[in-house]
Amino acid sequence: MKLVLNRIASVIIAVITTLTLIPTLTAEPPSRRACATPVIEQYGIGHSSFGDTPLRWRVFVPTDGETHPAIIVIHGGGFKGGDFDDTRTDQDLVCAGFCVFDIEYRLAPGGELFGQASDPGRYPEQTDDVAAAIRAARNPAQTSVAFGRVNGKVGAVGGSAGASHAAYCAAAPTLGGDQLDAAVLLSGAYDFHDPASLIDTRCSQFGADVRNYVGCSPGPACDSDGGLLDLASPYRRFTNSSSPVFIIATNLDPMPPNQFAILVNKVAVVGVRNCEQLLITERPGPDGCTRHSFGYWPHVKGQAIAFLNTWLNNPTPIAPVAE
């Protein structure tokens, strides 16, 4: 496998905010090679006219008693599925010296996430939930196991749809005081309106997934310039005030290849400083596609953790758990 690594440009913005956390729900037994025992907590509530959705995260806190940067881990699933259960990535990050918050967010449509009921979970509800998690992780409530253990910096590692949400929240504040300080983006969708991506059906249904997420069918309201697909696209939010992002994909990623190129070009054009990009070149599988999202995390985690350490000012990182 050949790795091509280039530096491009970005800027750091630190923001401070608070959110009341709902008390701890339950603890889980530690996994093999674990550096921390995860605890499930409710970090907030997703509000809508269809009712309220309890939002949980799985928290991993280093056992050294010191303060650390926070990392939000954001799962993928085509904006309609997935769960906060990637303990491999979570344990790698907590072993590297971060407080880790692996989050739930509302899904589109409702029914997959426990407690969501009939709430449709469409844009901007999912990014609102991520923004709420950022505020909660930046200043955990006294009821959280992470209270007093974070240093105010919040980064993210997101995969696929989760990378889209991480990019959205690194680019600019969402609800106020909730811009990420840095983000690692694994196989994200960034321009939902890109024509070549909308017709790409090699190993995923990009067009169907993004239209479902924004809640519209093919037509002017959805597909026109300035329409719903444009409005929800993370790449449109990037300016020279955006936070640094590390953009990663594989050469024949199930995510349409244009998505990687679009964000790489956008952050360069607008002058976002201190970004990085990594395109992994590998042989495709039987389906004609290469690996996707957290599927290649073991091979990029060293570079990803180094990037997060640099921009979240983590002075004493611990070596990641060996594979």
N, C-alpha and C positions, 0 to 999 in steps of 0.2 A: 504494500500500500504506500502510495506516494503522497506526501503532505506538502501542499503549497501554501506558504504563509506570507502574507504581506501586511504591512502596516498602512492604515489610512488615518483620517483625522477625526477629533471629538473634543468636548469640553465637559468638565465636572460641575454639577450643581448640587449643593447640599441643601436639603430642606428639612424642616422640623415640624412635627405635628403630633397629635395625640388621638387616641380612640379608646374608649372604655372597653375592656375585655370581659366577656362572660366567663364565669368560673370554670375551672378544670373539670372535664367529664370523666376521663379514665386514663389509666396508664397501661402500656403494653410491655411484654417481656422483651429484653434485649435480644437482638439477632446475633448470629455468629459473627465474630470479629467486630462487634459493635463498640463504638466509642461513647455512646449515650443511649439511655433508655427513652424511647419516644413517649410522649404524652399527648393525647387528643384533647383539644380544647375548642370551645366555640369562640371565634374571634370577632364575630359580628352578625348582622342580620341584613339580608337582602330584601329591600322593601319594594313592593309593586302594588298596583290596584288589584292584583289577583291574590294578594296575601303576602305574608312575610316568610322568608326562607332562612332557617338557621344555617350559618356558614362556619365550618370547622377547619382546623388545621392540625397537622401532626407536628409537634415541636420536639426538636433535638437540641439539647444544651450541653456544651462541653462541661466536664466534671471538675475543671480547675478552679472554679470560683471567680474567675476574671471576667471582664467585659470583652465583648467581641462584636464585630459587624454582624448584621442579620442578612440572611439569604432567604428569599422567597423562592420555592420550587413550584413551578406551574406546569401541570400535566397537559398533555395533548389529548386528542380524541375527536378531531374534526368539528370542534365547537359543540358537539352533541353527545360526547361520551367521555370516558376516562375517570380516573380516581386518584386520590392522593396516597399512592401506595408504592412509590419508587424508593424503597429503602436502600438500594444500592447507592444511588446518587446522594440521598440524604446522609447516609453514614460516611461517604467519602468527604462530604462538605463539613460535617461536624468534626470529623477526625482532622480536617485541615484547619480547624480553629474558628469556625463560624457557628453562630446560633442559627439553626435551620428551621424554617416554617414551610412545610409542604401543605399546600392549600387546596381546599375545595372552592369551586365557584359555580354559579348557576349555569345550567346547560340548556341548549336550544334543540328541540322544545323541552318542556318540563317533563318530569316523570322518572328520569334517570338518577337525579340527585335526591337523597333522602330528605323529605320535608319540603321539596320544592312545589309539589302538587301541580296546579295548572298555570303557574307563572311561566310564560314562554321563554324566558332566559335569553332573549335576543339583544342585540346591540342597543344601548350601551350597558346593559346590566352586567355582562361578564367583566368588562373592564372596570366598571364601578366596584365590583367585588374585589378585584385585584388591588385597586386603589385603597379600598378599606383595609385590606390585609397589610399593605405597605404602611399605612398610618399606625395600625395596631402593632406591627413589628418594630417600628421606629421607637415607640414608647409603650412597651407592654404594660398592661394593667397590673395592679398588685396581686390579683388572683392568678396570674400566669406564672408558670415555672421559669419563664424567661425574664420576669421582673428584676430590674437591676443588673441584668447580664448583657445588655446590648449597648453599643457605644454611639447610637444615633444614626449610623450609616446603614443603608438598606440596598442590597443588590438583588439580582434575580438570575435564576437559570430556568429557562422555559424551552419546551420542546413542541414543535409543530404549532397547533393552535395556542399552546402556552407561550411559545416564542413570539407569536403575534401580539399577545397581551403584554408580554415583557417589553417588546419594542414600543408599543403604544404608550406604556407608562414610563419608559426611559426618555421618550421624545419630548414630553411636556407634562405638566401637572394635569390631572384628570378632574378631580373634585376640589383640589386645592391642598397644597402641602403634601403631595403624594407622588412626586417624581422620583423614580429610582435613581440611585447614585451611579449605578453601572449595571449592565445586563449581559449575560451570555445567551445567545439566540441560536437554538439548534433547529434547523430546517423550518423556519417560520414562513408564514404567509404575510406579505407586507403590502402588496398592491392587489386588492380584490377586484379591480376593474381592468387588469391587464388582459387584453384580448387573447393572446397566445395561451395564457394560463387558464382562462375560462374554458377553453376547448381541449385542454390536456386531460386525458382520461387513462394514461398509461397504467398507473398503479393506484390511483385515487380519483375521487370525484371532486376536484377543486371547485368547479363552478357550482355544483349542487350544494357543497358544504358552505361556501361563503354566502350564497343567496339564502340558504336556510338561516344562517347566522344573522343576517341583516333583516330577514323577514320579507323578502320580495321575490317576485317572479321575473323572468326575462321581460324587459320592456323599458320604456323611457325613465320611469321613476327609479328603476333599479340600475340601469346600465348607462344612462346619459352622463355627460360630464357634470360633475357636481351632484350626481344622484347618490342613492344610499350606499352603493358599493364604494364610491369615492369617499363619502363621509366617514365610513368606518375604517378606511385603509390606514394602517399605522405609518406608512412611509410619508404621508402628507403632513404629518405633525412635526417632522424633524426640521430643526433650525440650528443655527450655530450656538444656541443655548441648550441643546440636548445633551444628555449624559452619554458617556462612552459605551459603545456596544461592541461585542465580539460576535461577528456574524459567521456562522458555520453551516456547511451543507456538504453533501456528497455530490459527485459529478452527475449521476443519473438518479438523483433523489426522487422519491415519489412526489415530493413537493415540486411543482413546476420550476425548472432551472431559472426562468426569468426572475423568480422571486428573490433569489440570492443576489443576482446582478442588479436588480432595481434598487435594493437597499444599499448595497455597496456604492453604487453610483450616487445615490441621493445624499448620503452622509458626506461624501467627498465634495459634491457640488455646493452644499450649503455650509461647508466648513466646520463640521462636527469634529472636534479634535480627539486624538488618543483612541480612536477605534482600531479594531483589528478584524481581519478576515481570514478564513481558513476554508479552502475547498479541498475536500478529501477525494482523491482519485482512486477508484477501485473497480474491479470487475463486477458487472451486474449479475444478479441472481437469475434463476430460471424465468422470473417474470419480467426481466429486462430492466429492473431497477436496482439501485444500490441502497445501502442502509439509510435509515431515517431517524432523526430526532434522538431520543435517549438511547436508541439502539447502538450508537457509536460513542456514547459517553465514556466507556472505559478507555478509549484510545485518544480522547481529547481532554480528559479531566485534568491532567497536569498543566496544560496550557490555560485551560479555563480557570483553574484555581489561582494560577499565577496572575492572570488578568484581574480577577476579583481582588486579590490581595493588594495589587498595585493601586486600584482606584477606591478601595474601601479602607485603606490605611490600616491593614491588619499587621501589627508589628512582629508577632511571634507565631507564624503559622506552624502547625503540626503536620508532619508528613501524612499524606492520604493513606488509607488502608490499602494494602497490596491486594492485587487480584488473586 
